[in-house]
Amino acid sequence: MAFGRPLLRTSYEEDAAILPTAFQKAGVGFLILSLCLMALDAPIFGAIPRYFLGNTWLVPVGITLCFAIGALGINILVGVTGQVSLGHAFFMGTGAYTAVMLGGNLGDQESWKACVPFHDNLGLLERQGECGLGLPIWIWLPAAGLVAALIGIIVSPAAVKVRGLYLAIVTVGLVFIGLHLGRMLPEWAGDFESGRRWPKLDIRLWKEETPLIEMSEDGKWFGLINLTEEQKQFFFLLAIVIVMTLLAKNLVRSRTGRALQAIRDRDVAAEVMGVPEFKYKRLGFAISSFYAGIAGALFASFTGRVSPIDFGLLLSVDFIAILLIGGAGTIAGTLLGTVFVELLPNVVERLTEWLADQISTGGVTGTIADFLLTTGAAGDFGPISIAPTAPGWPMSVFFWNLVIYGVLIVVFLIFEPLGLFGIWIKFRNYWKGWPFSY
């Protein structure tokens, strides 16, 4: 890159680089270093997440990392390929239940017979328990992605037959099919409301009792440093997110990625130019489903107990919100949108709790808190209820989060279709062009 000429590329290698500028390389390195220091509870970084999210901030951040993988997958399908899908939650559920079927451990009853109903001596039909083979993570985690990708390939012909809103309706049907199967197969899915236990993220060579790398208990990692369970799982998930992000970025800048983007921009013209539409749409579904399967398996395992209802339509809507708020078709925007959408409820909840503590202190913050919050008492007209139940107006924090999502989606669609990534692009261009306005 020529000195003094921002964004000037002098070779194809520079233009196609993952991080083409020194600023981007330094920024990504600083971000990863900051996350690691925060996970280790370094004093200079630890106060920031604790202030917003409390002492358990690693849990919501770990869930955010799991959802980041799923968001990268839906971005490949919707943002890169241009296929509208509301069935992402179904593929996450497919990966999750594949993981639990292969990795679920029954102790002394590691057999598929535990999945099958049987009659006891009195002739009463009973279920023997939750099924699973107790296989290690290096088997059930890739299998979760592969099974989801296989189902994505099976349903992909719908992407050629229908388009736009009709495709979205077809994929919504997958979510309801998944919920129905969750009710009909409790021996696989567990109770529909409470779910079942998932395999832990411990790394084993096979089925030995002592893991090669212990992830589910506090202790020393590799015999070097004492880490909590949440810290171990955070570093493990962060490493997987980095790998999956690099794979997604490389896909977008490859020949396959250019073909997917050509289909997104004008599928008829792409096919006239020699891009096989069916082949690449099927590939887009398969890759997106693979990412969703991995994300679902990690999310369920990290959470520990997940029910079928957690893989409902609301989860698919969350991923659409991530793309619209972050910036569809961009890797950085997808990650920004994931962090914003998934951590916003925790930030709003902690901020509400902090404001509730400020009511009795008086001053400016006390006045603001008294204006915004209400306990439901007579004469208290705040819009945000901190009462145990708030069915109507004023609304609870949970419903305010839903309102915020809706407002943000509308605002970004109207004023900034590229989302947070578009805002960053405008800021970057203004900074590089300053003091000139063109």
PEUR-V167187 format. One record per residue. N is the residue number from 1. SS is DSSP state (h for helix, s for strand, l for the rest). PSI is psi in whole degrees, 0 to 359 (none if undefined). Layout:
{{N	SS	PSI} {N	SS	PSI}}
This chain:
{{1	l	131} {2	l	142} {3	l	136} {4	l	0} {5	l	89} {6	l	140} {7	l	10} {8	l	125} {9	l	132} {10	l	0} {11	l	159} {12	h	326} {13	h	320} {14	h	320} {15	h	329} {16	l	4} {17	l	148} {18	l	315} {19	l	89} {20	l	340} {21	l	157} {22	h	327} {23	h	317} {24	h	319} {25	h	315} {26	h	321} {27	h	316} {28	h	318} {29	h	318} {30	h	321} {31	h	314} {32	h	319} {33	h	319} {34	h	318} {35	h	319} {36	h	318} {37	h	323} {38	h	320} {39	h	327} {40	l	2} {41	l	40} {42	l	140} {43	h	323} {44	h	340} {45	h	336} {46	h	332} {47	h	331} {48	h	304} {49	h	326} {50	h	326} {51	h	319} {52	h	322} {53	h	0} {54	l	186} {55	l	344} {56	l	33} {57	h	335} {58	h	332} {59	h	306} {60	h	327} {61	h	323} {62	h	318} {63	h	322} {64	h	320} {65	h	320} {66	h	316} {67	h	335} {68	h	323} {69	h	315} {70	h	323} {71	h	323} {72	h	324} {73	h	313} {74	h	333} {75	h	323} {76	h	322} {77	h	311} {78	h	310} {79	h	323} {80	h	313} {81	l	336} {82	l	21} {83	l	116} {84	l	126} {85	l	134} {86	l	19} {87	l	18} {88	h	326} {89	h	326} {90	h	317} {91	h	328} {92	h	317} {93	h	322} {94	h	314} {95	h	321} {96	h	315} {97	h	334} {98	h	318} {99	h	318} {100	h	331} {101	h	324} {102	h	323} {103	h	347} {104	l	137} {105	l	129} {106	l	13} {107	l	249} {108	l	350} {109	l	61} {110	l	80} {111	l	147} {112	h	344} {113	h	337} {114	h	344} {115	h	342} {116	l	131} {117	l	149} {118	s	164} {119	s	133} {120	l	187} {121	l	336} {122	l	0} {123	l	14} {124	l	135} {125	s	124} {126	s	164} {127	l	136} {128	l	342} {129	l	193} {130	l	132} {131	l	158} {132	l	155} {133	l	351} {134	l	28} {135	l	156} {136	l	168} {137	h	331} {138	h	354} {139	h	308} {140	h	334} {141	h	309} {142	h	324} {143	h	325} {144	h	318} {145	h	321} {146	h	318} {147	h	317} {148	h	320} {149	h	321} {150	h	316} {151	h	325} {152	h	321} {153	h	322} {154	h	320} {155	h	354} {156	l	332} {157	h	336} {158	h	336} {159	h	336} {160	h	325} {161	h	323} {162	l	159} {163	l	166} {164	l	229} {165	h	325} {166	h	322} {167	h	321} {168	h	319} {169	h	320} {170	h	316} {171	h	332} {172	h	323} {173	h	327} {174	h	322} {175	h	316} {176	h	328} {177	h	317} {178	h	318} {179	h	321} {180	h	318} {181	h	325} {182	h	326} {183	h	323} {184	h	341} {185	l	67} {186	h	336} {187	h	340} {188	h	314} {189	h	348} {190	l	189} {191	s	139} {192	l	330} {193	l	315} {194	l	342} {195	s	206} {196	s	173} {197	s	143} {198	l	157} {199	l	146} {200	l	169} {201	l	13} {202	l	142} {203	s	117} {204	l	155} {205	l	320} {206	l	245} {207	l	24} {208	l	152} {209	l	321} {210	l	116} {211	l	154} {212	l	318} {213	s	114} {214	l	122} {215	l	347} {216	l	8} {217	l	154} {218	l	151} {219	s	186} {220	s	141} {221	s	120} {222	l	23} {223	l	17} {224	l	316} {225	s	140} {226	s	125} {227	s	150} {228	l	169} {229	h	316} {230	h	323} {231	h	318} {232	h	313} {233	h	327} {234	h	311} {235	h	323} {236	h	313} {237	h	323} {238	h	319} {239	h	318} {240	h	320} {241	h	318} {242	h	316} {243	h	314} {244	h	327} {245	h	317} {246	h	319} {247	h	317} {248	h	319} {249	h	317} {250	h	324} {251	h	316} {252	h	323} {253	l	7} {254	l	178} {255	h	320} {256	h	317} {257	h	320} {258	h	324} {259	h	319} {260	h	320} {261	h	328} {262	h	320} {263	h	321} {264	h	316} {265	h	317} {266	h	96} {267	h	323} {268	h	315} {269	h	322} {270	h	320} {271	h	324} {272	h	325} {273	l	0} {274	l	8} {275	l	114} {276	l	110} {277	h	312} {278	h	317} {279	h	313} {280	h	330} {281	h	320} {282	h	320} {283	h	320} {284	h	318} {285	h	318} {286	h	315} {287	h	317} {288	h	318} {289	h	324} {290	h	313} {291	h	319} {292	h	320} {293	h	316} {294	h	316} {295	h	317} {296	h	319} {297	h	316} {298	h	319} {299	h	313} {300	h	319} {301	h	320} {302	h	320} {303	h	323} {304	l	321} {305	s	118} {306	s	142} {307	l	161} {308	h	329} {309	h	340} {310	h	342} {311	h	46} {312	l	191} {313	h	327} {314	h	326} {315	h	318} {316	h	321} {317	h	324} {318	h	319} {319	h	324} {320	h	320} {321	h	322} {322	h	315} {323	h	317} {324	h	322} {325	h	323} {326	h	316} {327	l	101} {328	l	142} {329	l	358} {330	l	141} {331	h	313} {332	h	319} {333	h	323} {334	h	317} {335	h	320} {336	h	316} {337	h	323} {338	h	313} {339	h	317} {340	h	310} {341	h	319} {342	h	329} {343	h	343} {344	h	315} {345	h	321} {346	h	320} {347	h	316} {348	h	319} {349	h	314} {350	h	323} {351	h	322} {352	h	318} {353	h	320} {354	h	319} {355	h	324} {356	h	325} {357	h	341} {358	h	353} {359	h	318} {360	h	353} {361	h	340} {362	l	194} {363	h	193} {364	h	313} {365	h	323} {366	h	321} {367	h	317} {368	h	317} {369	h	319} {370	h	329} {371	h	324} {372	h	327} {373	s	154} {374	s	148} {375	l	4} {376	l	3} {377	l	161} {378	l	135} {379	l	3} {380	l	113} {381	l	28} {382	l	148} {383	l	340} {384	s	121} {385	s	133} {386	l	15} {387	l	158} {388	l	323} {389	l	136} {390	l	77} {391	l	334} {392	l	225} {393	l	134} {394	l	157} {395	s	155} {396	l	172} {397	h	323} {398	h	313} {399	h	330} {400	h	326} {401	h	320} {402	h	320} {403	h	318} {404	h	318} {405	h	310} {406	h	316} {407	h	317} {408	h	319} {409	h	314} {410	h	315} {411	h	314} {412	h	323} {413	h	324} {414	h	313} {415	h	334} {416	l	84} {417	l	335} {418	l	3} {419	h	211} {420	h	327} {421	h	322} {422	h	322} {423	h	318} {424	h	320} {425	h	317} {426	h	318} {427	h	318} {428	h	314} {429	h	322} {430	h	319} {431	h	317} {432	h	330} {433	h	353} {434	l	138} {435	l	10} {436	l	151} {437	l	8} {438	l	none}}
